Amino acid sequence: MKQMEYLKLFWDHKPDHEPVIILYEVNLTEERLAIRSIDIFSDGTTRNIDDLYSGAIEITPIPTVEEFNSHIWGHEFHADFISKEEFEKIWNNHFYDGKMNETIH
């Protein structure tokens, strides 16, 4: 049975055409690989990605919340956990109406 984790990644200092938030559905039993992800843009629109690794040259695991928040991947990233229900709601509605940024200390 798959054990899943759901993450919300905030991306500060992003280019204008890039998402401000990325949601990940992470399979904990498969080396932290993403099953699905959602890009959220500053206007609340979303892009559902059902195969994050399609066309990828290298497949890398999704970092943990702790790794993102310790700035291993850069100071512009910080993350938190979300529920499966929140992920599914945004996936199905194709829109995000929550906070666009969050300060994590």
FENBELLIN-V688911 format. One line per field, one symbol per residue. ss: DSSP state (~ for helix, > for strand, _ for the rest). phi: phi as a letter, one per 40 degrees, with the letter a starting at -180 (. if undefined). psi: psi as a letter, one per 30 degrees, with the letter a starting at -180 (. if undefined). Layout:
ss->???
phi->???
psi->???
This chain:
ss->___>>>>>>>>_________>>>>>>>_____>>>>>>>>____>>>>>_______________~~~~~_______>>>>>__~~~~~~~~~~_>__________
phi->.cbbbbbbbcbcfccdcbccbbbbbbcccbfgcccaabcbcccgcbbcbcacbcgccbbbccccdccdccgdchccbabacbcdccdcccdccfabbcccaacbb
psi->kkklkkkjjkjlhllegllfkkkkjkjffhhhkkellkkklfgflljkjfifgkgkekkklklleeeefggeglffklllklleeeeeeeeefhkkgakflkkk.
